[in-house]
Amino acid sequence: MEALIKKACLWWVYLSGVLLLVIVLVTVINISAFGLDRIARLFDMNVSGLSGYEDFVRLTISCIALMFFPWAQAQRGHIAVDFFANKFSTKLQQRLDMFWLGLTLILVMFLGVLMFYGMLESKEDGALSPILGWTEWPFYIPGVISLFLWTIVLAYQLFINKGEKLNG
């Protein structure tokens, strides 16, 4: 089971990387269009940027933003600032780590539920992106999946691995 969770997190982060590369490519194309427009103006012509670029980036980034978290959690790659904790006993440090894992689990579950309800509300409202006119609710799905996967990783680390990263 641990290997399956880790593999799912890995493929999810790969997908986020691909989406990020698509954003970079679209951004390069858009910036190039603006550069070409400067040159074309010298000859009384124009080249327009990509229509709906901001919509595309906003919607795609909303997908990508949470997709890195499950893998980071599986690797225990989160940021921990221990000003005083390194002075505590090993036992107390472990208890604090389990406490923070539990608190993070509760918060991620809460965010997941809120995002799911937000997705339903967006679907019900028929929300569309302003320029492209794309339906917005499907762009919530990767975030909901990310939070669900992150919840699974946290629960596995908290209740089965006792705070350790996924090894599968």
Kinemage of the C-alpha trace (Angstrom):
@kinemage 1
@onewidth
@group {chain A} dominant
@subgroup {mainchain}
@vectorlist {calphas} color= white
{ca met a 1} P 0.000 0.000 0.000
{ca glu a 2} L 2.829 2.383 0.898
{ca ala a 3} L 4.469 1.888 -2.504
{ca leu a 4} L 1.167 2.577 -4.254
{ca ile a 5} L 0.640 5.827 -2.336
{ca lys a 6} L 4.197 6.940 -3.048
{ca lys a 7} L 3.852 6.095 -6.756
{ca ala a 8} L 0.559 8.021 -6.978
{ca cys a 9} L 2.233 11.050 -5.376
{ca leu a 10} L 5.170 10.772 -7.767
{ca trp a 11} L 2.998 10.623 -10.902
{ca trp a 12} L 0.880 13.478 -9.570
{ca val a 13} L 3.967 15.665 -9.155
{ca tyr a 14} L 5.135 14.644 -12.663
{ca leu a 15} L 1.800 15.833 -14.046
{ca ser a 16} L 2.174 19.136 -12.202
{ca gly a 17} L 5.640 19.520 -13.716
{ca val a 18} L 4.252 18.970 -17.212
{ca leu a 19} L 1.531 21.570 -16.590
{ca leu a 20} L 4.162 23.977 -15.302
{ca leu a 21} L 6.214 23.465 -18.476
{ca val a 22} L 3.097 24.211 -20.546
{ca ile a 23} L 2.679 27.492 -18.653
{ca val a 24} L 6.326 28.353 -19.314
{ca leu a 25} L 5.917 27.560 -23.023
{ca val a 26} L 2.745 29.652 -23.331
{ca thr a 27} L 4.453 32.487 -21.444
{ca val a 28} L 7.458 32.392 -23.793
{ca ile a 29} L 5.128 32.491 -26.796
{ca asn a 30} L 3.195 35.414 -25.321
{ca ile a 31} L 6.352 37.385 -24.479
{ca ser a 32} L 7.741 36.658 -27.955
{ca ala a 33} L 4.549 38.013 -29.490
{ca phe a 34} L 4.995 41.262 -27.581
{ca gly a 35} L 8.609 41.467 -28.758
{ca leu a 36} L 7.561 40.828 -32.343
{ca asp a 37} L 4.904 43.492 -31.975
{ca arg a 38} L 7.596 46.061 -31.136
{ca ile a 39} L 9.481 45.137 -34.297
{ca ala a 40} L 6.312 44.994 -36.424
{ca arg a 41} L 5.332 48.517 -35.330
{ca leu a 42} L 8.403 49.819 -37.123
{ca phe a 43} L 6.723 48.629 -40.334
{ca asp a 44} L 3.202 49.800 -39.405
{ca met a 45} L 2.064 46.251 -38.576
{ca asn a 46} L 1.190 44.569 -35.333
{ca val a 47} L 1.421 41.180 -33.650
{ca ser a 48} L -0.975 40.564 -30.797
{ca gly a 49} L -0.275 38.603 -27.651
{ca leu a 50} L -2.219 35.473 -26.821
{ca ser a 51} L -5.837 36.274 -26.102
{ca gly a 52} L -6.841 34.862 -22.736
{ca tyr a 53} L -3.257 34.304 -21.574
{ca glu a 54} L -4.057 35.542 -18.063
{ca asp a 55} L -7.119 33.275 -17.851
{ca phe a 56} L -5.107 30.258 -18.938
{ca val a 57} L -2.293 30.905 -16.467
{ca arg a 58} L -4.670 31.649 -13.576
{ca leu a 59} L -6.702 28.490 -14.121
{ca thr a 60} L -3.678 26.267 -14.716
{ca ile a 61} L -1.763 27.625 -11.724
{ca ser a 62} L -4.816 26.954 -9.579
{ca cys a 63} L -4.430 23.293 -10.570
{ca ile a 64} L -0.678 23.137 -10.065
{ca ala a 65} L -0.469 25.003 -6.752
{ca leu a 66} L -1.567 22.074 -4.588
{ca met a 67} L -0.227 19.251 -6.762
{ca phe a 68} L 3.290 19.414 -5.256
{ca phe a 69} L 2.177 19.002 -1.636
{ca pro a 70} L 1.446 15.235 -1.541
{ca trp a 71} L 4.932 14.384 -2.854
{ca ala a 72} L 6.609 16.898 -0.555
{ca gln a 73} L 4.740 15.394 2.399
{ca ala a 74} L 5.573 11.824 1.339
{ca gln a 75} L 9.249 12.808 1.382
{ca arg a 76} L 8.822 14.810 4.594
{ca gly a 77} L 10.135 17.715 2.553
{ca his a 78} L 8.122 20.352 4.355
{ca ile a 79} L 9.785 23.231 6.113
{ca ala a 80} L 10.207 22.876 9.835
{ca val a 81} L 11.547 25.742 11.902
{ca asp a 82} L 12.916 24.422 15.161
{ca phe a 83} L 14.162 27.307 17.283
{ca phe a 84} L 13.632 25.515 20.566
{ca ala a 85} L 12.634 21.976 19.617
{ca asn a 86} L 16.199 20.824 18.958
{ca lys a 87} L 16.888 21.512 22.643
{ca phe a 88} L 14.077 19.132 23.695
{ca ser a 89} L 14.470 15.440 24.334
{ca thr a 90} L 14.097 13.053 21.395
{ca lys a 91} L 10.845 11.737 22.838
{ca leu a 92} L 9.338 15.226 23.099
{ca gln a 93} L 10.525 16.078 19.568
{ca gln a 94} L 8.770 12.963 18.267
{ca arg a 95} L 5.576 13.862 20.124
{ca leu a 96} L 5.677 17.395 18.735
{ca asp a 97} L 6.208 15.996 15.237
{ca met a 98} L 3.194 13.703 15.633
{ca phe a 99} L 1.150 16.622 16.976
{ca trp a 100} L 2.006 18.768 13.935
{ca leu a 101} L 1.281 15.873 11.593
{ca gly a 102} L -2.126 15.462 13.234
{ca leu a 103} L -2.869 19.173 13.083
{ca thr a 104} L -1.811 19.298 9.431
{ca leu a 105} L -4.050 16.301 8.716
{ca ile a 106} L -7.052 18.073 10.249
{ca leu a 107} L -6.353 21.301 8.352
{ca val a 108} L -5.823 19.531 5.009
{ca met a 109} L -9.072 17.585 5.462
{ca phe a 110} L -10.858 20.852 6.272
{ca leu a 111} L -9.391 22.543 3.182
{ca gly a 112} L -10.366 19.553 1.056
{ca val a 113} L -13.984 19.735 2.190
{ca leu a 114} L -14.083 23.500 1.603
{ca met a 115} L -12.551 23.135 -1.845
{ca phe a 116} L -15.036 20.420 -2.751
{ca tyr a 117} L -17.937 22.652 -1.695
{ca gly a 118} L -16.342 25.556 -3.585
{ca met a 119} L -16.187 23.381 -6.690
{ca leu a 120} L -19.869 22.485 -6.348
{ca glu a 121} L -20.774 26.137 -5.831
{ca ser a 122} L -18.729 27.179 -8.868
{ca lys a 123} L -20.477 24.521 -10.954
{ca glu a 124} L -23.885 25.601 -9.650
{ca asp a 125} L -23.130 29.258 -10.399
{ca gly a 126} L -21.900 28.448 -13.904
{ca ala a 127} L -18.729 30.497 -13.297
{ca leu a 128} L -16.754 31.213 -16.477
{ca ser a 129} L -13.320 32.701 -16.997
{ca pro a 130} L -13.660 36.322 -18.181
{ca ile a 131} L -11.716 36.192 -21.464
{ca leu a 132} L -11.736 32.588 -22.653
{ca gly a 133} L -15.170 31.762 -21.284
{ca trp a 134} L -13.970 28.421 -19.904
{ca thr a 135} L -16.025 26.732 -17.207
{ca glu a 136} L -14.070 27.152 -13.973
{ca trp a 137} L -15.291 24.265 -11.804
{ca pro a 138} L -13.229 21.522 -13.539
{ca phe a 139} L -10.071 23.381 -12.520
{ca tyr a 140} L -10.961 22.643 -8.889
{ca ile a 141} L -10.675 18.878 -9.481
{ca pro a 142} L -6.847 18.665 -9.347
{ca gly a 143} L -6.888 20.646 -6.098
{ca val a 144} L -9.480 18.342 -4.552
{ca ile a 145} L -7.489 15.293 -5.673
{ca ser a 146} L -4.273 16.853 -4.326
{ca leu a 147} L -5.811 17.504 -0.921
{ca phe a 148} L -7.264 13.978 -0.839
{ca leu a 149} L -3.885 12.459 -1.725
{ca trp a 150} L -2.150 14.687 0.814
{ca thr a 151} L -4.658 13.509 3.448
{ca ile a 152} L -3.879 9.863 2.651
{ca val a 153} L -0.130 10.512 2.951
{ca leu a 154} L -0.557 12.346 6.254
{ca ala a 155} L -2.813 9.647 7.697
{ca tyr a 156} L -0.386 6.916 6.621
{ca gln a 157} L 2.547 8.782 8.155
{ca leu a 158} L 0.663 9.532 11.352
{ca phe a 159} L -1.005 6.195 12.054
{ca ile a 160} L 1.180 3.619 10.300
{ca asn a 161} L 4.687 5.029 9.796
{ca lys a 162} L 4.666 6.928 13.117
{ca gly a 163} L 6.012 10.116 11.564
{ca glu a 164} L 8.452 8.692 9.046
{ca lys a 165} L 8.453 9.443 5.311
{ca leu a 166} L 6.994 6.986 2.831
{ca asn a 167} L 9.546 4.344 1.902
{ca gly a 168} L 7.652 2.286 -0.683
